[in-house]
């Protein structure tokens, strides 16, 4: 797989995850808890950082490390969230 496909897939996955979360919140009327809102941060950050990377081609390694850390943060938060509820 080439790098551009992977980056575009990450953006698409993040957009789908956020779209679903906002659909459930605004269309179905379920109010998210604070942890649910915090779990959106990695997706928003990924969209911004990868879009920046695609357009500028600067600091590729650093940006990808930050994206990885964002997803690790999201995974840890999700596990904690499931454990609480």
Biopython code that builds the backbone (N, CA, C, O; Angstrom):
import numpy as np
from Bio.PDB.StructureBuilder import StructureBuilder

atoms = [
    (1, "UNK", "N", (0.841, -1.190, 0.000)),
    (1, "UNK", "CA", (0.000, 0.000, 0.000)),
    (1, "UNK", "C", (0.876, 1.240, 0.000)),
    (1, "UNK", "O", (1.934, 1.283, 0.628)),
    (2, "UNK", "N", (0.414, 2.226, -0.707)),
    (2, "UNK", "CA", (1.216, 3.442, -0.707)),
    (2, "UNK", "C", (0.786, 4.376, 0.424)),
    (2, "UNK", "O", (-0.295, 4.239, 0.996)),
    (3, "UNK", "N", (1.645, 5.303, 0.719)),
    (3, "UNK", "CA", (1.460, 6.207, 1.848)),
    (3, "UNK", "C", (0.224, 7.090, 1.686)),
    (3, "UNK", "O", (-0.491, 7.339, 2.656)),
    (4, "UNK", "N", (-0.029, 7.561, 0.473)),
    (4, "UNK", "CA", (-1.171, 8.452, 0.245)),
    (4, "UNK", "C", (-2.493, 7.736, 0.526)),
    (4, "UNK", "O", (-3.416, 8.337, 1.076)),
    (5, "UNK", "N", (-2.588, 6.464, 0.155)),
    (5, "UNK", "CA", (-3.799, 5.683, 0.413)),
    (5, "UNK", "C", (-4.038, 5.548, 1.912)),
    (5, "UNK", "O", (-5.170, 5.684, 2.376)),
    (6, "UNK", "N", (-2.988, 5.282, 2.661)),
    (6, "UNK", "CA", (-3.113, 5.125, 4.112)),
    (6, "UNK", "C", (-3.544, 6.436, 4.762)),
    (6, "UNK", "O", (-4.430, 6.441, 5.616)),
    (7, "UNK", "N", (-2.930, 7.538, 4.368)),
    (7, "UNK", "CA", (-3.299, 8.841, 4.928)),
    (7, "UNK", "C", (-4.743, 9.186, 4.598)),
    (7, "UNK", "O", (-5.481, 9.661, 5.462)),
    (8, "UNK", "N", (-5.152, 8.952, 3.356)),
    (8, "UNK", "CA", (-6.541, 9.218, 2.976)),
    (8, "UNK", "C", (-7.505, 8.309, 3.726)),
    (8, "UNK", "O", (-8.609, 8.729, 4.073)),
    (9, "UNK", "N", (-7.102, 7.078, 3.977)),
    (9, "UNK", "CA", (-7.944, 6.157, 4.741)),
    (9, "UNK", "C", (-8.108, 6.632, 6.185)),
    (9, "UNK", "O", (-9.197, 6.536, 6.753)),
    (10, "UNK", "N", (-7.029, 7.142, 6.776)),
    (10, "UNK", "CA", (-7.120, 7.676, 8.136)),
    (10, "UNK", "C", (-8.060, 8.873, 8.199)),
    (10, "UNK", "O", (-8.838, 9.002, 9.144)),
    (11, "UNK", "N", (-7.993, 9.742, 7.210)),
    (11, "UNK", "CA", (-8.905, 10.887, 7.177)),
    (11, "UNK", "C", (-10.339, 10.410, 7.002)),
    (11, "UNK", "O", (-11.239, 10.898, 7.685)),
    (12, "UNK", "N", (-10.563, 9.467, 6.098)),
    (12, "UNK", "CA", (-11.915, 8.958, 5.866)),
    (12, "UNK", "C", (-12.469, 8.285, 7.124)),
    (12, "UNK", "O", (-13.628, 8.502, 7.478)),
    (13, "UNK", "N", (-11.660, 7.478, 7.797)),
    (13, "UNK", "CA", (-12.084, 6.816, 9.025)),
    (13, "UNK", "C", (-12.436, 7.844, 10.096)),
    (13, "UNK", "O", (-13.447, 7.704, 10.784)),
    (14, "UNK", "N", (-11.611, 8.869, 10.239)),
    (14, "UNK", "CA", (-11.863, 9.900, 11.237)),
    (14, "UNK", "C", (-13.136, 10.677, 10.916)),
    (14, "UNK", "O", (-13.923, 10.981, 11.813)),
    (15, "UNK", "N", (-13.338, 10.993, 9.654)),
    (15, "UNK", "CA", (-14.561, 11.702, 9.259)),
    (15, "UNK", "C", (-15.804, 10.851, 9.510)),
    (15, "UNK", "O", (-16.831, 11.367, 9.952)),
    (16, "UNK", "N", (-15.718, 9.565, 9.234)),
    (16, "UNK", "CA", (-16.870, 8.679, 9.479)),
    (16, "UNK", "C", (-17.161, 8.570, 10.978)),
    (16, "UNK", "O", (-18.322, 8.598, 11.387)),
    (17, "UNK", "N", (-16.125, 8.449, 11.786)),
    (17, "UNK", "CA", (-16.317, 8.329, 13.229)),
    (17, "UNK", "C", (-16.957, 9.593, 13.800)),
    (17, "UNK", "O", (-17.889, 9.518, 14.601)),
    (18, "UNK", "N", (-16.452, 10.749, 13.384)),
    (18, "UNK", "CA", (-17.026, 12.005, 13.860)),
    (18, "UNK", "C", (-18.435, 12.219, 13.333)),
    (18, "UNK", "O", (-19.301, 12.710, 14.057)),
    (19, "UNK", "N", (-18.670, 11.856, 12.087)),
    (19, "UNK", "CA", (-20.011, 11.999, 11.513)),
    (19, "UNK", "C", (-21.023, 11.160, 12.288)),
    (19, "UNK", "O", (-22.129, 11.616, 12.580)),
    (20, "UNK", "N", (-20.636, 9.940, 12.614)),
    (20, "UNK", "CA", (-21.526, 9.077, 13.381)),
    (20, "UNK", "C", (-21.780, 9.659, 14.774)),
    (20, "UNK", "O", (-22.917, 9.667, 15.245)),
    (21, "UNK", "N", (-20.730, 10.143, 15.428)),
    (21, "UNK", "CA", (-20.888, 10.719, 16.771)),
    (21, "UNK", "C", (-21.807, 11.935, 16.741)),
    (21, "UNK", "O", (-22.672, 12.074, 17.606)),
    (22, "UNK", "N", (-21.633, 12.810, 15.766)),
    (22, "UNK", "CA", (-22.484, 13.994, 15.679)),
    (22, "UNK", "C", (-23.902, 13.634, 15.244)),
    (22, "UNK", "O", (-24.854, 14.300, 15.650)),
    (23, "UNK", "N", (-24.063, 12.592, 14.424)),
    (23, "UNK", "CA", (-25.396, 12.125, 14.043)),
    (23, "UNK", "C", (-26.160, 11.651, 15.280)),
    (23, "UNK", "O", (-27.317, 12.017, 15.488)),
    (24, "UNK", "N", (-25.496, 10.835, 16.093)),
    (24, "UNK", "CA", (-26.139, 10.325, 17.306)),
    (24, "UNK", "C", (-26.468, 11.475, 18.263)),
    (24, "UNK", "O", (-27.512, 11.470, 18.916)),
    (25, "UNK", "N", (-25.571, 12.456, 18.338)),
    (25, "UNK", "CA", (-25.789, 13.573, 19.252)),
    (25, "UNK", "C", (-26.903, 14.500, 18.773)),
    (25, "UNK", "O", (-27.826, 14.794, 19.533)),
    (26, "UNK", "N", (-26.834, 14.958, 17.536)),
    (26, "UNK", "CA", (-27.743, 16.001, 17.090)),
    (26, "UNK", "C", (-29.018, 15.480, 16.435)),
    (26, "UNK", "O", (-30.070, 16.106, 16.569)),
    (27, "UNK", "N", (-28.954, 14.367, 15.740)),
    (27, "UNK", "CA", (-30.147, 13.852, 15.065)),
    (27, "UNK", "C", (-30.948, 12.940, 15.996)),
    (27, "UNK", "O", (-32.168, 13.067, 16.100)),
    (28, "UNK", "N", (-30.262, 12.033, 16.665)),
    (28, "UNK", "CA", (-30.962, 11.102, 17.551)),
    (28, "UNK", "C", (-31.207, 11.673, 18.945)),
    (28, "UNK", "O", (-32.008, 11.133, 19.709)),
    (29, "UNK", "N", (-30.516, 12.765, 19.273)),
    (29, "UNK", "CA", (-30.775, 13.466, 20.521)),
    (29, "UNK", "C", (-30.111, 12.894, 21.765)),
    (29, "UNK", "O", (-30.526, 13.220, 22.877)),
    (30, "UNK", "N", (-29.098, 12.057, 21.614)),
    (30, "UNK", "CA", (-28.384, 11.523, 22.776)),
    (30, "UNK", "C", (-27.282, 12.501, 23.173)),
    (30, "UNK", "O", (-26.429, 12.860, 22.361)),
    (31, "UNK", "N", (-27.313, 12.920, 24.419)),
    (31, "UNK", "CA", (-26.297, 13.850, 24.902)),
    (31, "UNK", "C", (-25.049, 13.094, 25.323)),
    (31, "UNK", "O", (-25.134, 12.166, 26.128)),
    (32, "UNK", "N", (-23.874, 13.478, 24.785)),
    (32, "UNK", "CA", (-22.636, 12.763, 25.138)),
    (32, "UNK", "C", (-22.121, 13.195, 26.515)),
    (32, "UNK", "O", (-22.309, 14.335, 26.942)),
    (33, "UNK", "N", (-21.473, 12.258, 27.185)),
    (33, "UNK", "CA", (-20.816, 12.603, 28.443)),
    (33, "UNK", "C", (-19.471, 13.270, 28.121)),
    (33, "UNK", "O", (-19.078, 13.367, 26.958)),
    (34, "UNK", "N", (-18.785, 13.718, 29.153)),
    (34, "UNK", "CA", (-17.498, 14.397, 28.944)),
    (34, "UNK", "C", (-16.458, 13.475, 28.296)),
    (34, "UNK", "O", (-15.685, 13.918, 27.446)),
    (35, "UNK", "N", (-16.436, 12.209, 28.687)),
    (35, "UNK", "CA", (-15.476, 11.277, 28.088)),
    (35, "UNK", "C", (-15.781, 11.049, 26.611)),
    (35, "UNK", "O", (-14.863, 10.896, 25.804)),
    (36, "UNK", "N", (-17.055, 11.025, 26.256)),
    (36, "UNK", "CA", (-17.424, 10.869, 24.842)),
    (36, "UNK", "C", (-16.880, 12.042, 24.020)),
    (36, "UNK", "O", (-16.396, 11.859, 22.903)),
    (37, "UNK", "N", (-16.966, 13.230, 24.581)),
    (37, "UNK", "CA", (-16.439, 14.409, 23.884)),
    (37, "UNK", "C", (-14.914, 14.369, 23.796)),
    (37, "UNK", "O", (-14.335, 14.746, 22.777)),
    (38, "UNK", "N", (-14.273, 13.915, 24.859)),
    (38, "UNK", "CA", (-12.814, 13.820, 24.867)),
    (38, "UNK", "C", (-12.332, 12.805, 23.832)),
    (38, "UNK", "O", (-11.273, 12.987, 23.232)),
    (39, "UNK", "N", (-13.102, 11.740, 23.620)),
    (39, "UNK", "CA", (-12.712, 10.707, 22.667)),
    (39, "UNK", "C", (-12.760, 11.193, 21.218)),
    (39, "UNK", "O", (-12.263, 10.505, 20.326)),
    (40, "UNK", "N", (-13.337, 12.341, 20.972)),
    (40, "UNK", "CA", (-13.370, 12.916, 19.619)),
    (40, "UNK", "C", (-12.075, 13.653, 19.277)),
    (40, "UNK", "O", (-11.798, 13.884, 18.101)),
    (41, "UNK", "N", (-11.296, 14.019, 20.260)),
    (41, "UNK", "CA", (-10.074, 14.803, 20.047)),
    (41, "UNK", "C", (-9.097, 14.121, 19.086)),
    (41, "UNK", "O", (-8.583, 14.789, 18.189)),
    (42, "UNK", "N", (-8.816, 12.819, 19.234)),
    (42, "UNK", "CA", (-7.873, 12.191, 18.287)),
    (42, "UNK", "C", (-8.341, 12.253, 16.837)),
    (42, "UNK", "O", (-7.523, 12.413, 15.930)),
    (43, "UNK", "N", (-9.632, 12.130, 16.611)),
    (43, "UNK", "CA", (-10.137, 12.171, 15.238)),
    (43, "UNK", "C", (-10.020, 13.566, 14.641)),
    (43, "UNK", "O", (-9.627, 13.722, 13.485)),
    (44, "UNK", "N", (-10.359, 14.571, 15.427)),
    (44, "UNK", "CA", (-10.243, 15.953, 14.951)),
    (44, "UNK", "C", (-8.775, 16.294, 14.692)),
    (44, "UNK", "O", (-8.440, 16.889, 13.668)),
    (45, "UNK", "N", (-7.908, 15.914, 15.625)),
    (45, "UNK", "CA", (-6.480, 16.159, 15.455)),
    (45, "UNK", "C", (-5.901, 15.441, 14.251)),
    (45, "UNK", "O", (-5.060, 15.990, 13.540)),
    (46, "UNK", "N", (-6.347, 14.216, 14.020)),
    (46, "UNK", "CA", (-5.871, 13.454, 12.865)),
    (46, "UNK", "C", (-6.260, 14.129, 11.560)),
    (46, "UNK", "O", (-5.440, 14.239, 10.648)),
    (47, "UNK", "N", (-7.497, 14.577, 11.465)),
    (47, "UNK", "CA", (-7.954, 15.246, 10.242)),
    (47, "UNK", "C", (-7.111, 16.487, 9.974)),
    (47, "UNK", "O", (-6.667, 16.708, 8.847)),
    (48, "UNK", "N", (-6.895, 17.284, 10.990)),
    (48, "UNK", "CA", (-6.130, 18.526, 10.827)),
    (48, "UNK", "C", (-4.677, 18.233, 10.462)),
    (48, "UNK", "O", (-4.141, 18.818, 9.521)),
    (49, "UNK", "N", (-4.045, 17.332, 11.202)),
    (49, "UNK", "CA", (-2.622, 17.064, 10.978)),
    (49, "UNK", "C", (-2.351, 16.383, 9.643)),
    (49, "UNK", "O", (-1.393, 16.736, 8.955)),
    (50, "UNK", "N", (-3.170, 15.422, 9.269)),
    (50, "UNK", "CA", (-2.927, 14.734, 7.998)),
    (50, "UNK", "C", (-3.248, 15.640, 6.820)),
    (50, "UNK", "O", (-2.564, 15.592, 5.798)),
    (51, "UNK", "N", (-4.277, 16.462, 6.951)),
    (51, "UNK", "CA", (-4.561, 17.428, 5.882)),
    (51, "UNK", "C", (-3.370, 18.378, 5.719)),
    (51, "UNK", "O", (-2.973, 18.697, 4.598)),
    (52, "UNK", "N", (-2.806, 18.824, 6.838)),
    (52, "UNK", "CA", (-1.616, 19.676, 6.783)),
    (52, "UNK", "C", (-0.464, 18.939, 6.103)),
    (52, "UNK", "O", (0.244, 19.508, 5.273)),
    (53, "UNK", "N", (-0.287, 17.676, 6.461)),
    (53, "UNK", "CA", (0.797, 16.873, 5.890)),
    (53, "UNK", "C", (0.614, 16.678, 4.384)),
    (53, "UNK", "O", (1.583, 16.756, 3.629)),
    (54, "UNK", "N", (-0.595, 16.429, 3.950)),
    (54, "UNK", "CA", (-0.860, 16.216, 2.527)),
    (54, "UNK", "C", (-0.563, 17.472, 1.717)),
    (54, "UNK", "O", (-0.037, 17.389, 0.607)),
    (55, "UNK", "N", (-0.899, 18.632, 2.268)),
    (55, "UNK", "CA", (-0.721, 19.868, 1.523)),
    (55, "UNK", "C", (0.685, 20.442, 1.600)),
    (55, "UNK", "O", (1.118, 21.131, 0.676)),
    (56, "UNK", "N", (1.404, 20.175, 2.678)),
    (56, "UNK", "CA", (2.711, 20.810, 2.820)),
    (56, "UNK", "C", (3.897, 19.859, 2.651)),
    (56, "UNK", "O", (4.964, 20.280, 2.204)),
    (57, "UNK", "N", (3.724, 18.598, 2.999)),
    (57, "UNK", "CA", (4.809, 17.604, 2.930)),
    (57, "UNK", "C", (5.966, 17.934, 3.875)),
    (57, "UNK", "O", (7.095, 17.495, 3.659)),
    (58, "UNK", "N", (5.678, 18.711, 4.922)),
    (58, "UNK", "CA", (6.723, 19.065, 5.891)),
    (58, "UNK", "C", (6.524, 18.279, 7.179)),
    (58, "UNK", "O", (5.401, 17.915, 7.530)),
    (59, "UNK", "N", (7.591, 18.029, 7.860)),
    (59, "UNK", "CA", (7.590, 17.395, 9.181)),
    (59, "UNK", "C", (6.805, 16.095, 9.195)),
    (59, "UNK", "O", (6.059, 15.831, 10.137)),
    (60, "UNK", "N", (6.966, 15.287, 8.167)),
    (60, "UNK", "CA", (6.171, 14.064, 8.016)),
    (60, "UNK", "C", (6.321, 13.118, 9.204)),
    (60, "UNK", "O", (5.326, 12.661, 9.767)),
    (61, "UNK", "N", (7.539, 12.830, 9.578)),
    (61, "UNK", "CA", (7.768, 11.871, 10.661)),
    (61, "UNK", "C", (7.189, 12.383, 11.983)),
    (61, "UNK", "O", (6.559, 11.623, 12.718)),
    (62, "UNK", "N", (7.398, 13.654, 12.283)),
    (62, "UNK", "CA", (6.885, 14.228, 13.528)),
    (62, "UNK", "C", (5.363, 14.207, 13.570)),
    (62, "UNK", "O", (4.770, 13.889, 14.600)),
    (63, "UNK", "N", (4.739, 14.544, 12.457)),
    (63, "UNK", "CA", (3.276, 14.563, 12.409)),
    (63, "UNK", "C", (2.718, 13.154, 12.571)),
    (63, "UNK", "O", (1.735, 12.954, 13.284)),
    (64, "UNK", "N", (3.329, 12.190, 11.924)),
    (64, "UNK", "CA", (2.849, 10.822, 12.048)),
    (64, "UNK", "C", (3.025, 10.281, 13.467)),
    (64, "UNK", "O", (2.209, 9.484, 13.930)),
    (65, "UNK", "N", (4.071, 10.703, 14.153)),
    (65, "UNK", "CA", (4.257, 10.308, 15.548)),
    (65, "UNK", "C", (3.157, 10.919, 16.418)),
    (65, "UNK", "O", (2.622, 10.251, 17.303)),
    (66, "UNK", "N", (2.824, 12.176, 16.169)),
    (66, "UNK", "CA", (1.750, 12.831, 16.929)),
    (66, "UNK", "C", (0.410, 12.137, 16.660)),
    (66, "UNK", "O", (-0.380, 11.941, 17.583)),
    (67, "UNK", "N", (0.152, 11.766, 15.402)),
    (67, "UNK", "CA", (-1.093, 11.056, 15.064)),
    (67, "UNK", "C", (-1.132, 9.715, 15.798)),
    (67, "UNK", "O", (-2.170, 9.339, 16.342)),
    (68, "UNK", "N", (-0.021, 9.000, 15.817)),
    (68, "UNK", "CA", (0.041, 7.739, 16.550)),
    (68, "UNK", "C", (-0.250, 7.961, 18.034)),
    (68, "UNK", "O", (-1.012, 7.205, 18.636)),
    (69, "UNK", "N", (0.344, 8.980, 18.614)),
    (69, "UNK", "CA", (0.103, 9.282, 20.029)),
    (69, "UNK", "C", (-1.356, 9.663, 20.275)),
    (69, "UNK", "O", (-1.921, 9.312, 21.311)),
    (70, "UNK", "N", (-1.966, 10.375, 19.335)),
    (70, "UNK", "CA", (-3.386, 10.714, 19.467)),
    (70, "UNK", "C", (-4.249, 9.458, 19.496)),
    (70, "UNK", "O", (-5.173, 9.354, 20.303)),
    (71, "UNK", "N", (-3.948, 8.507, 18.615)),
    (71, "UNK", "CA", (-4.737, 7.279, 18.599)),
    (71, "UNK", "C", (-4.480, 6.424, 19.832)),
    (71, "UNK", "O", (-5.394, 5.751, 20.309)),
    (72, "UNK", "N", (-3.270, 6.434, 20.354)),
    (72, "UNK", "CA", (-3.001, 5.723, 21.610)),
    (72, "UNK", "C", (-3.790, 6.377, 22.743)),
    (72, "UNK", "O", (-4.390, 5.681, 23.562)),
    (73, "UNK", "N", (-3.792, 7.706, 22.792)),
    (73, "UNK", "CA", (-4.574, 8.437, 23.787)),
    (73, "UNK", "C", (-6.049, 8.075, 23.665)),
    (73, "UNK", "O", (-6.717, 7.845, 24.673)),
    (74, "UNK", "N", (-6.566, 8.023, 22.426)),
    (74, "UNK", "CA", (-7.965, 7.673, 22.207)),
    (74, "UNK", "C", (-8.279, 6.255, 22.660)),
    (74, "UNK", "O", (-9.335, 6.004, 23.241)),
    (75, "UNK", "N", (-7.363, 5.325, 22.394)),
    (75, "UNK", "CA", (-7.577, 3.935, 22.801)),
    (75, "UNK", "C", (-7.588, 3.799, 24.320)),
    (75, "UNK", "O", (-8.428, 3.094, 24.878)),
    (76, "UNK", "N", (-6.662, 4.471, 24.980)),
    (76, "UNK", "CA", (-6.610, 4.420, 26.447)),
    (76, "UNK", "C", (-7.874, 5.043, 27.036)),
    (76, "UNK", "O", (-8.448, 4.500, 27.980)),
    (77, "UNK", "N", (-8.302, 6.155, 26.497)),
    (77, "UNK", "CA", (-9.510, 6.817, 26.963)),
    (77, "UNK", "C", (-10.733, 5.924, 26.759)),
    (77, "UNK", "O", (-11.605, 5.847, 27.625)),
    (78, "UNK", "N", (-10.790, 5.254, 25.617)),
    (78, "UNK", "CA", (-11.921, 4.358, 25.334)),
    (78, "UNK", "C", (-11.973, 3.185, 26.317)),
    (78, "UNK", "O", (-13.043, 2.826, 26.809)),
    (79, "UNK", "N", (-10.825, 2.601, 26.594)),
    (79, "UNK", "CA", (-10.780, 1.489, 27.547)),
    (79, "UNK", "C", (-11.225, 1.977, 28.933)),
    (79, "UNK", "O", (-11.989, 1.298, 29.620)),
    (80, "UNK", "N", (-10.749, 3.135, 29.327)),
    (80, "UNK", "CA", (-11.156, 3.715, 30.617)),
    (80, "UNK", "C", (-12.658, 3.988, 30.626)),
    (80, "UNK", "O", (-13.329, 3.720, 31.622)),
    (81, "UNK", "N", (-13.184, 4.515, 29.533)),
    (81, "UNK", "CA", (-14.597, 4.842, 29.420)),
    (81, "UNK", "C", (-15.455, 3.585, 29.535)),
    (81, "UNK", "O", (-16.477, 3.596, 30.223)),
    (82, "UNK", "N", (-15.058, 2.521, 28.881)),
    (82, "UNK", "CA", (-15.803, 1.262, 28.952)),
    (82, "UNK", "C", (-15.748, 0.712, 30.385)),
    (82, "UNK", "O", (-16.732, 0.166, 30.883)),
    (83, "UNK", "N", (-14.598, 0.860, 31.034)),
    (83, "UNK", "CA", (-14.461, 0.360, 32.406)),
    (83, "UNK", "C", (-15.329, 1.105, 33.400)),
    (83, "UNK", "O", (-15.787, 0.521, 34.382)),
    (84, "UNK", "N", (-15.561, 2.392, 33.159)),
    (84, "UNK", "CA", (-16.382, 3.195, 34.072)),
    (84, "UNK", "C", (-17.855, 2.861, 33.898)),
    (84, "UNK", "O", (-18.595, 2.743, 34.875)),
    (85, "UNK", "N", (-18.270, 2.710, 32.657)),
    (85, "UNK", "CA", (-19.692, 2.470, 32.405)),
    (85, "UNK", "C", (-19.895, 1.011, 32.254)),
    (85, "UNK", "O", (-21.020, 0.564, 32.034)),
]
sb = StructureBuilder()
sb.init_structure("model")
sb.init_model(0)
sb.init_chain("A")
sb.init_seg("    ")
for serial, (resi, resn, name, xyz) in enumerate(atoms, 1):
    if name == "N":
        sb.init_residue(resn, " ", resi, " ")
    sb.init_atom(name, np.array(xyz, "f"), 0.0, 1.0, " ", f" {name:<3s}", serial, name[0])
structure = sb.get_structure()
